[in-house]
Amino acid sequence: MSLRRRTNSDAVRGRRSSGRRATRVGAFITMLAIAAAAAVPLASSANQSLGQLNSSLGSVQAREHSLAASVSSLNRLIASLGSQISLVQSREAVVRVALAADETRLTQAQRALARERALLAVLKGRLARAQMILGRQLVSNYESGKVDLVTVVLQARGFTDLLDRLDYLHAAEHQQQALISFTRTAKAAAAAAAHQLGGLEATDREITNEAALRERALAGMNALLSSREAALQHARAAQQTALAAARARGAQLQRAISKVEAEQAAAEAAAEQGSFGPALGPSGGWAIPYAIVLCESGGQDLPPNSAGASGYYQIIPSTWRLFGGAGAAAYLAPKSEQDAVASRIWNGGAGASNWVCAGIVGIH
């Protein structure tokens, strides 16, 4: 069940002059002042002039446009930041590959270093043994004296013994030379291993420093991107919040303008229908808030409109009969009966939604 508030005033208004319309707007503003003093006040925005509301709406819409442009700009910045992040991530991938290669080289260098250290220890041991044996040999030669060929021939017991002595001397001399040569070789190998070990240690330090440098570079890249992205996200959230507030304010102003325009239309309709009898003011004993009556009928006992709604409360015939109204239409009944039927429809405010104007004037 719903009530309709439109009247035949549209056709009548088209035949009126603009001068009379301005006069009626002034009369409507006077009615609004009376309605504001009634028991059910209008919203504060409705008391503003239509020009002020439109000016405020224009400002809010300009602010909304500016904020929307700002949010779009931030979205573009965040999108470009995404491409920058992709670029840095590709560079990060390259650095990580180099870092992995450095780690592999470092592992290999450390293994080679361990091998060289072990080899150096072995060579040093061999050199020590060779030096010890050579030292003993030299001491033995010094203590026993140098053996010459004449002494060997004189001390030999026969030709066979002489050959054996000569072979022994030759083998001893060869062994001594071999021992000297081995000692020299061991010493050179130990020196080369020590040099190689020093080079590996330097390489190990270099690789370690390069890996640490790359890790710091990655940390710096990630910190820069994270801080910039967080700043842009924060700015966008603030702009979006302001944009939502501006849109809400714009919608509120639109509703206020629509309400004022509807009330002006109702006032003009009431003025144009003045031939149907004197309007009753806020003290007319209304069954519903006077602001709704003013919006619906302008306080006039109007005849049926195109939807069939009539009377002070603009009640359609089916609703009129449903709530106990007598006769064919509301406008044919006295005001007291219209008041009684409207009071039953109103039902202490529970039936406010039956009047479209209730929502327009801010009564729910």
C-alpha positions in Angstrom: 0.0 0.0 0.0 1.5 3.4 -1.0 0.3 6.9 -1.3 1.1 9.3 -4.2 1.8 13.0 -3.8 1.9 14.3 -7.4 -0.9 16.6 -8.5 -2.0 18.3 -11.7 0.0 21.3 -10.9 2.6 20.6 -13.6 0.2 21.5 -16.4 -1.1 24.5 -14.4 2.5 25.7 -13.7 3.3 25.6 -17.4 0.7 28.3 -18.0 1.9 30.7 -15.1 4.3 33.5 -15.5 7.8 33.6 -14.0 6.8 36.6 -11.9 4.0 34.8 -10.1 6.3 31.8 -9.6 8.8 34.1 -7.8 6.0 35.4 -5.6 5.0 31.8 -4.7 8.5 30.9 -3.9 8.5 33.7 -1.4 5.2 32.4 0.1 6.8 28.9 0.3 9.8 30.3 2.2 7.3 31.9 4.7 5.6 28.5 5.0 8.9 26.8 5.7 9.6 29.3 8.5 6.3 28.4 10.0 7.0 24.6 9.5 10.4 25.0 11.2 8.6 26.3 14.3 6.3 23.2 14.3 6.7 20.1 16.5 8.7 18.2 13.8 11.7 20.4 12.7 13.3 20.1 9.3 17.0 19.2 8.8 19.4 22.2 9.1 20.5 21.8 5.4 16.9 22.3 4.3 16.8 25.7 6.0 19.7 26.9 3.7 18.8 28.7 0.5 18.9 26.7 -2.7 21.8 28.9 -4.0 23.9 28.1 -0.9 23.3 24.4 -1.3 24.2 24.5 -4.9 27.3 26.5 -4.1 28.3 24.0 -1.4 27.6 21.2 -3.8 29.8 22.8 -6.5 32.7 23.2 -4.0 32.3 19.6 -2.9 32.2 18.3 -6.4 35.3 20.3 -7.3 37.0 18.9 -4.2 35.8 15.4 -5.2 37.2 15.9 -8.8 40.6 17.0 -7.3 40.8 14.1 -5.0 39.8 11.6 -7.7 42.6 13.1 -9.9 45.0 12.8 -7.0 44.0 9.2 -6.4 44.5 8.4 -10.1 47.9 10.1 -10.0 48.9 8.0 -7.0 47.6 4.8 -8.7 49.8 5.7 -11.7 52.8 6.2 -9.4 52.1 2.9 -7.7 51.9 1.2 -11.1 55.2 2.8 -12.2 56.6 1.7 -8.8 55.6 -1.8 -9.8 57.7 -1.6 -12.9 60.6 -0.2 -10.9 60.2 -3.1 -8.5 60.3 -5.5 -11.4 63.5 -3.9 -12.7 65.1 -4.0 -9.3 64.0 -7.5 -8.8 65.7 -8.5 -12.1 68.8 -6.7 -10.9 68.4 -8.5 -7.6 68.2 -11.8 -9.4 71.5 -11.0 -11.3 73.1 -10.1 -8.0 71.9 -13.3 -6.4 73.3 -15.4 -9.2 76.6 -13.6 -8.8 76.4 -14.1 -5.1 75.7 -17.8 -5.6 78.7 -18.0 -7.9 80.8 -16.2 -5.3 79.7 -18.7 -2.7 80.6 -21.6 -5.0 84.0 -20.0 -5.7 84.5 -19.4 -2.0 83.6 -23.0 -1.2 86.1 -24.3 -3.8 88.8 -21.9 -2.6 88.3 -23.0 1.0 88.6 -26.7 -0.1 91.7 -25.9 -2.1 93.0 -24.0 0.9 92.5 -26.9 3.2 94.2 -29.2 0.7 97.2 -26.9 0.4 97.5 -26.6 4.1 97.5 -30.4 4.5 100.1 -30.7 1.6 102.2 -28.0 3.2 102.2 -29.8 6.5 103.3 -33.1 4.7 106.0 -31.3 2.8 107.2 -29.6 5.9 107.4 -33.0 7.6 109.3 -34.5 4.7 111.7 -31.6 4.6 112.3 -31.9 8.4 113.1 -35.6 8.0 115.3 -35.0 5.0 117.2 -32.3 6.8 117.6 -34.5 9.9 119.0 -37.4 7.8 121.3 -35.2 5.9 122.5 -33.6 9.1 123.3 -37.0 10.6 125.1 -38.1 7.4 127.2 -35.0 7.4 128.1 -35.5 11.1 128.9 -39.1 10.4 131.2 -38.2 7.5 132.9 -35.6 9.6 133.5 -37.9 12.5 134.7 -40.9 10.4 136.9 -38.8 8.2 137.1 -38.8 4.4 137.8 -42.2 2.8 140.2 -42.0 -0.2 140.9 -44.5 -3.0 144.4 -45.4 -1.8 143.1 -46.4 1.6 140.4 -48.5 0.2 142.9 -50.4 -2.1 145.3 -51.0 0.8 142.6 -52.3 3.1 141.0 -54.5 0.6 141.4 -58.3 1.0 141.5 -59.4 -2.5 140.1 -58.1 -5.7 136.5 -59.1 -4.9 136.6 -57.2 -1.6 138.0 -54.2 -3.4 135.1 -54.2 -5.9 132.6 -54.5 -3.0 134.2 -51.6 -1.2 134.2 -49.5 -4.3 130.5 -50.3 -5.0 129.6 -49.4 -1.4 131.4 -46.1 -1.6 129.7 -45.3 -4.9 126.3 -46.2 -3.5 126.8 -44.1 -0.4 127.9 -41.1 -2.4 124.9 -41.5 -4.7 122.5 -41.9 -1.7 124.0 -38.7 -0.2 123.5 -36.8 -3.4 119.9 -38.1 -3.7 119.2 -37.1 -0.1 120.6 -33.6 -0.8 118.5 -33.3 -4.0 115.3 -34.6 -2.2 115.9 -32.0 0.6 116.2 -29.2 -2.0 113.0 -30.4 -3.8 111.1 -30.7 -0.5 112.1 -27.2 0.5 111.1 -25.8 -2.9 107.7 -27.6 -2.8 107.1 -26.3 0.7 107.9 -22.8 -0.4 105.6 -23.1 -3.4 102.8 -24.5 -1.2 103.2 -21.7 1.2 102.9 -19.2 -1.7 99.9 -20.9 -3.1 98.3 -20.9 0.4 98.8 -17.2 0.7 97.2 -16.6 -2.7 94.2 -18.7 -1.8 93.8 -16.9 1.5 93.8 -13.6 -0.4 91.2 -14.9 -2.8 89.1 -16.2 0.1 89.1 -12.7 1.6 88.2 -11.0 -1.7 85.3 -13.3 -2.4 84.0 -12.9 1.1 84.1 -9.1 0.8 82.4 -9.2 -2.6 79.6 -11.4 -1.2 79.1 -9.0 1.7 79.0 -6.0 -0.6 76.3 -7.6 -2.8 74.2 -8.5 0.2 74.3 -4.9 1.5 73.3 -3.7 -2.0 70.3 -6.0 -2.0 69.3 -4.9 1.4 69.5 -1.2 0.3 67.4 -1.9 -2.8 64.7 -3.7 -0.8 64.6 -1.0 1.9 64.2 1.8 -0.7 61.4 0.1 -2.5 59.6 -0.9 0.6 59.7 2.6 2.1 58.5 4.2 -1.1 55.7 1.7 -1.7 54.5 2.2 1.9 54.5 6.0 1.5 52.5 5.8 -1.7 50.0 3.3 -0.2 49.6 5.6 2.9 49.0 8.7 0.7 46.5 6.8 -1.5 44.6 5.6 1.5 44.4 9.1 2.9 43.2 10.5 -0.5 40.6 7.7 -0.9 39.3 8.4 2.6 39.0 12.1 1.7 37.4 11.2 -1.6 34.8 9.0 0.1 34.0 11.8 2.6 33.6 14.3 -0.3 31.3 11.9 -2.1 29.2 11.4 1.0 29.0 15.2 1.5 28.0 15.6 -2.1 25.3 13.0 -1.8 24.0 14.7 1.4 23.9 18.1 -0.4 22.1 16.5 -3.4 19.5 15.1 -1.0 19.1 18.5 0.7 18.7 20.2 -2.7 16.1 17.6 -3.8 14.2 18.1 -0.6 14.2 21.9 -1.0 13.2 21.6 -4.6 10.3 19.2 -3.7 9.2 21.6 -0.9 9.3 24.5 -3.3 7.2 22.5 -5.8 4.7 21.6 -3.1 4.5 25.3 -2.1 3.9 26.3 -5.7 1.3 23.7 -6.1 -0.5 24.9 -2.9 -0.3 28.5 -4.2 -1.7 27.5 -7.6 -4.5 25.5 -6.0 -5.5 28.4 -3.7 -9.0 28.6 -5.4 -10.0 25.4 -3.6 -10.2 27.1 -0.2 -8.0 28.7 2.5 -4.9 26.9 3.7 -4.8 25.8 7.2 -1.6 26.7 9.2 0.5 24.6 11.6 -2.2 25.0 14.2 -4.8 23.3 12.1 -5.0 20.2 14.3 -3.1 17.9 11.9 -3.0 14.2 12.4 0.5 14.0 11.0 3.5 16.4 11.1 2.6 19.7 9.5 5.8 19.6 7.3 4.5 16.5 5.6 1.1 18.1 5.1 2.7 21.1 3.6 4.8 19.0 1.2 1.8 16.8 0.3 -1.0 19.3 -0.2 0.2 22.7 1.0 -2.5 22.6 3.6 -5.3 22.4 1.0 -8.2 20.0 0.6 -7.2 19.1 -2.9 -9.3 17.2 -5.4 -7.9 13.9 -6.9 -4.7 14.1 -8.8 -3.7 11.7 -11.7 -3.1 8.9 -9.2 -6.4 9.5 -7.4 -4.9 10.9 -4.2 -6.9 13.7 -2.7 -7.7 15.7 0.5 -5.4 17.4 3.0 -3.4 14.2 3.3 -3.4 13.1 -0.3 -4.9 9.6 0.4 -5.8 7.3 -2.5 -9.3 5.8 -2.6 -8.2 2.3 -1.8 -6.3 3.4 1.3 -9.1 5.7 2.3 -11.6 2.8 2.4 -9.1 0.4 4.0 -8.7 2.7 7.0 -12.4 3.3 7.4 -13.0 6.4 5.4 -16.6 7.2 4.3 -17.5 8.2 0.8 -15.7 7.8 -2.5 -12.7 9.9 -1.9 -10.9 11.7 1.0 -11.5 15.3 -0.3 -15.3 14.8 -0.1 -15.1 14.1 3.6 -14.9 16.8 6.3 -11.4 17.5 7.7 -12.2 15.8 11.0 -12.8 12.5 9.2 -9.7 13.0 7.1 -7.8 13.6 10.4 -9.1 10.4 11.9 -8.2 8.3 8.8 -4.8 9.9 8.5 -4.2 9.3 12.2 -4.9 5.6 11.8 -2.6 5.4 8.8 0.2 7.4 10.6 -0.1 5.0 13.6 2.1 6.9 15.9 4.8 7.3 13.2 4.9 3.6 12.2 3.2 4.4 9.0 5.3 7.4 8.0 6.6 5.5 4.9 3.0 5.7 3.4 3.8 9.4 2.6 6.6 10.0 0.1 7.0 13.5 1.5 8.0 12.1 4.9 11.3 11.0 3.5 11.7 14.3 1.6 11.4 16.4 4.7 13.5 14.1 6.8 10.9 12.3 8.8 11.1 8.5 8.9 
